[in-house]
Amino acid sequence: MSKQLTINRGLHRFNGGIHFADEHAESTRHVIASLPIPDKLILPLKQHIGETCKPVVSVGDQVLKGQLLAESENYISAPIHAPTSGIIIAIADHEVPHPSGLTAPCIVIKTDGEDRWCEREPIPDYRSMDRSHLRNLIRNAGIVGLGGAAFPSSVKLNPGPGRTINTLIVNAAECEPYINCDDMLIRERAVEILHGVDIARYCLKVKQCKIGIEDNMPDAHAALQKAIKETGIEDIKLVVVPTRYPTGGEKQLIKVITGLEVPKDGLPADIGIVCHNVGTLYAIARAILHNEPLLSRVVTVTGKGIKQPRNVEAFFGTPLSELAKFCGGYTHDVSRLLMGGHMMGFALHSDELPLVKAANCLLAGTPDELPEPGKPKPCIRCGMCEQVCPANLLPQQLYWYAKAKEFDKTEEFNLFDCIECGCCAYVCPSEIPLVQYYRYAKAEIATKVRKREKSDIARQRFEFRKVRLEREQQEKAEQMQKRKEALRGSDDNSKQAAIQAALERVKAKKEERAKTQTE
Amino acid sequence: MRFNTATSPHDHSQNKLDRLMLHVVLALLPGTAALYWYFGWGVLINIVIAVAVAWISEAFILLIRQRPVFTTLKDNSALVTAWLLAIALPPLAPWWLTALGVSFAIVFAKQLYGGLGYNPFNPAMIGYVVLLISFPLEMTQWLAPVSVSGESLSLQQTMQIIFFHQLPVDGWDALSGATPLDKIKTELALLKTIPEIKTDPLFGYLGGRGWEWAGFCYLLGGLYLIYKKIISWHTPVAVLSSMLFIAFVFYLFDSEHYASPLFHIFAGGALLGAFFIATDPVSSCTSSRGKLFYGAGIGVLTYVIRTWGGYPDGIAFAVLLMNMSAPFIDYYTKPRVYGLSKQ
C-alpha cells in the first residue's frame, strides 16, 4: 500500500496487541475473481455456531440454486442452501475443515453447470416491512457472521426487549496481516455494504453507525466515502483505527472506537452496541434486496506457498484444492495449509475439504513464513505475554495453573476471557505453546461441566422419584385414614342409612343383570 | 494433497530466549568497554574466568541433575549471569574469588532451585553477596582508575596479580583504592563534609571518575534493551526515580552530609542495577504495575543501605530483598481484566 490514512483522534486503546508487517500487497493486486462452478460441492450441515441442520432433501433430488437443503428449528442456527443447481448425490459423513480433523454430516451436490435459480422475491422497500419479518428473512437466508465467528446474524439483529441499541459498529478492521477479503469487498462493493448497514440499522432501530477501518486500507476508505456520497445514506461515520492485531476482534474494536468495554460474560448489546462484519452486511443486502441466500463468499487465497495470491469468490462446498488450483497451484516448498490467518487460523491436514461460511482465508505457507514450532524452554516470567494480552489477562499464571491442572485457579484467573488471539505465544521468548495450554484447560473444564450436569440430572431424577413415592404413600395413608374416620365418626343412623343404600344398590344391580339375562 | 498440522499461532517473533540473552550481553558491551578503559585488563580477565567457570559448573550440575547439557547452555543465561557478576567484581580480584562467586551463583542460586526460570533470587547478586560477606577485604580493594593513579598495568602484570598474587614492586597502595561510595562513607565518619570529600581526584563530574562513564554506557545499553522490547521501562524508571527522589529529599535537608541525587545515580552500581540486574525477569515482578513497586523498593533500599547501612553499595542487597517481595507484589498488582468492573 502506498499511503497510510490519518488515524482518527479521540480513539482509545486496548492493552497490548502486536503490530505486524503488512502481507497484503500480493493478494490485493487483482480484483476479486469468481471461481468457475466446480463439479462437486460438499456442504457440511453445520457451518455456524449453534444447532446442526437437518436435511430437507434426499439423495437423487434435483435442486435449484438457492433452494433450501437443510434447516433447524433451533433459534440459534442457520439453514444451508444449494449454491448452484444440480443433483444430490450423497448425504453422508465427509471430512470438514475443523481443528479436530474429524468428519461431519454433509450434503454432496453434483452440479449441472446451468446455475438455474429457484424463484425469488426481492424486497427493495424494506423500510415498510415489519422488523421481525426482515429478521426472519435474514435468518432463512442462512446468514452468519462472515468475519470468522459464524454466529447467526439474525440473532445479533434482535437485541430483545429491555435493551436499546444506540450504535451499530461495522467491523472493517481486518487485523490479521494476510487476510484482505473484507478490504477487497469494500473496494468493489461498497454501495451494497452500505445498503446492508441501512437494513441492519432499521432492524436494530438505531441511527448512529461507525465503520471501523484500519489505517492501512486507503482504497477501501475512499470507496466507502464515495459510496456514502452516491447513496446519500446518512449518519455513517468512518473511523480510522491504527493497524494493530487484534483490533478486528469485536471487543477490541468496540474499546478502540467507543472506549467502552463489553462487560465480562455479557454482550455488546448490554452497552448499547451491536457489531457486524462488512461481509455479513453485504450478504444481508443481497438477501433482502435480491432475495439471495448466502451461497458464496470472498476468500483470500494467499501465502508464499501459492503461486498467484488473490481474492476469490467461491461457492460454499467448493473443495479447497480447486481454489488452490485456480490461484496457480502450490509452490514446491509449500508446507502448511491454514484456514484463517497465521495467528488464529487452524492447520488443515488436507485440501480436499470444502469451503465453509467461516473461511475468510486460505493460507498456504512455506517453512520460511510459517516456521515449525521450536522446542519449549522454561518460562522465565518475563511478563511479555502479559504486555501483549488484549484481554488484560495474566497468560503466564494461566499457563502455570493449566500445566498443574489447577483448573479452578485458571477460571479464577479468567481463562474464559481469553480470545485465543495468540499474541502471548507469539512473543513468548521461551516458545511455550501458551494458547494450546489454554485450549486444553478450557476443554477439560467443559468436560467437567458436562459430567456435572449429567450427574445433576441423574440425581434430580432420583430425588424426584423418591419424593413421588413418598407422596403417593402418604396420600394412600391419608385416604385410608379419611375413610376410616368417615366410618368411625358418623352416628348410627347415617351408618345404617349407608348400609341400607349399599344393599339397595346391590339389589338394583342384581335385578338389572337378571333382566338382561332374560332378554 | 496432505499437509502437516500445527497449532496456532503459526508464527513466532524473533525475540527468542537465547537471542534475548545475547542482546543483554550486547547491551553490556559499551559499559564493559568503559570499565576496561578506566580499570584495565582485569575487567576482561574477570569476564573470561567467570564465563568459563559458569559454563563448566553449569554443565557439571546439569550432568548430576540428569538434564540436557548443551541445549541448556545454549540459552545463554549462564553467560549473562557470569558477565554481570564479573563486571561487578574488583578488576584485580584473585581468580578463585571470581570462580567461587560464579559457581555458587550457578550451582546453588540457579540450578539447585530447578534451573532457569525457577530461581527466586537473582543468581549473580547471590554470588556477589556471598563474596561480599565472606571476603570483605578482597571485595573492597578496588583499583583506582588509570587516570587517577597514573599507573596502567600490562596484560602480563594483571594476570600475575590475578592468578599468582604477585604484586608489583611498589605494592598495593599505588594501585588500589576505595570506590567513591566507600570513600564517602569512611570520610563522612571522619566528620568531613561532602564538598570537602569531593575534592579528591577520585571524583568526576557526577559520580566517581571512570565510574560515571561506565554508568553512562550502561544507561545507553539499557535504552537499547528498552528499544528492542527486551526489558520494559517500568523497572529502571522506578529504580532511578525513587532513588533520585529520596536522595533529593535528604540533599535538600542537608547537602553537607548527604550526597547529591545525581551522584547516587552515577556512582556504584546504580545504573547497572537499574537496567540489567533489577530487570532480571525470573526473580522480579511480572506485571507492569508490580514492576513499578518492585523498582521503587530497590531504589529506596539501595539509598538506605548506602547511607545508613554497613556496606558502601546497596544494589545487591536491595535487589535480593525485593526478590523476596516480588510474589507478594505480583499478587496485589494483578491487572484489571477487560470487561471486569472497576471495583
Chai-1 contact restraints between the chains, C-beta under 6 A:
chainA,res_idxA,chainB,res_idxB,connection_type,confidence,min_distance_angstrom,max_distance_angstrom,comment,restraint_id
A,E261,B,Y338,contact,1.0,0.0,6.0,A-B,restraint_1
A,E261,B,G339,contact,1.0,0.0,6.0,A-B,restraint_2
A,V262,B,G339,contact,1.0,0.0,6.0,A-B,restraint_3
A,P263,B,G339,contact,1.0,0.0,6.0,A-B,restraint_4
A,K264,B,G339,contact,1.0,0.0,6.0,A-B,restraint_5
A,K264,B,L340,contact,1.0,0.0,6.0,A-B,restraint_6
A,R336,B,F3,contact,1.0,0.0,6.0,A-B,restraint_7
A,L337,B,F3,contact,1.0,0.0,6.0,A-B,restraint_8
A,H342,B,H10,contact,1.0,0.0,6.0,A-B,restraint_9
A,H342,B,D11,contact,1.0,0.0,6.0,A-B,restraint_10
A,M343,B,P9,contact,1.0,0.0,6.0,A-B,restraint_11
A,M344,B,S8,contact,1.0,0.0,6.0,A-B,restraint_12
A,A347,B,T5,contact,1.0,0.0,6.0,A-B,restraint_13
A,A347,B,A6,contact,1.0,0.0,6.0,A-B,restraint_14
A,H349,B,F3,contact,1.0,0.0,6.0,A-B,restraint_15
A,H349,B,T5,contact,1.0,0.0,6.0,A-B,restraint_16
A,S350,B,R2,contact,1.0,0.0,6.0,A-B,restraint_17
A,D351,B,M1,contact,1.0,0.0,6.0,A-B,restraint_18
A,L370,B,H10,contact,1.0,0.0,6.0,A-B,restraint_19
A,P373,B,A6,contact,1.0,0.0,6.0,A-B,restraint_20
A,K377,B,L17,contact,1.0,0.0,6.0,A-B,restraint_21
A,P378,B,L116,contact,1.0,0.0,6.0,A-B,restraint_22
A,P378,B,G117,contact,1.0,0.0,6.0,A-B,restraint_23
A,C379,B,G117,contact,1.0,0.0,6.0,A-B,restraint_24
A,I380,B,G117,contact,1.0,0.0,6.0,A-B,restraint_25
A,I380,B,P281,contact,1.0,0.0,6.0,A-B,restraint_26
A,I380,B,V282,contact,1.0,0.0,6.0,A-B,restraint_27
A,R381,B,P281,contact,1.0,0.0,6.0,A-B,restraint_28
A,R381,B,V282,contact,1.0,0.0,6.0,A-B,restraint_29
A,R381,B,T286,contact,1.0,0.0,6.0,A-B,restraint_30
A,C382,B,P281,contact,1.0,0.0,6.0,A-B,restraint_31
A,G383,B,T286,contact,1.0,0.0,6.0,A-B,restraint_32
A,A391,B,Y338,contact,1.0,0.0,6.0,A-B,restraint_33
A,N392,B,P335,contact,1.0,0.0,6.0,A-B,restraint_34
A,N392,B,V337,contact,1.0,0.0,6.0,A-B,restraint_35
A,N392,B,Y338,contact,1.0,0.0,6.0,A-B,restraint_36
A,N414,B,V337,contact,1.0,0.0,6.0,A-B,restraint_37
A,D417,B,V337,contact,1.0,0.0,6.0,A-B,restraint_38
A,G422,B,S8,contact,1.0,0.0,6.0,A-B,restraint_39
A,G422,B,P9,contact,1.0,0.0,6.0,A-B,restraint_40
A,A425,B,P9,contact,1.0,0.0,6.0,A-B,restraint_41
A,Y426,B,P9,contact,1.0,0.0,6.0,A-B,restraint_42
A,Y426,B,S13,contact,1.0,0.0,6.0,A-B,restraint_43
A,V427,B,S13,contact,1.0,0.0,6.0,A-B,restraint_44
A,P429,B,N15,contact,1.0,0.0,6.0,A-B,restraint_45
A,P429,B,K16,contact,1.0,0.0,6.0,A-B,restraint_46
A,P429,B,L17,contact,1.0,0.0,6.0,A-B,restraint_47
A,P429,B,L20,contact,1.0,0.0,6.0,A-B,restraint_48
A,S430,B,L17,contact,1.0,0.0,6.0,A-B,restraint_49
A,Q436,B,T7,contact,1.0,0.0,6.0,A-B,restraint_50
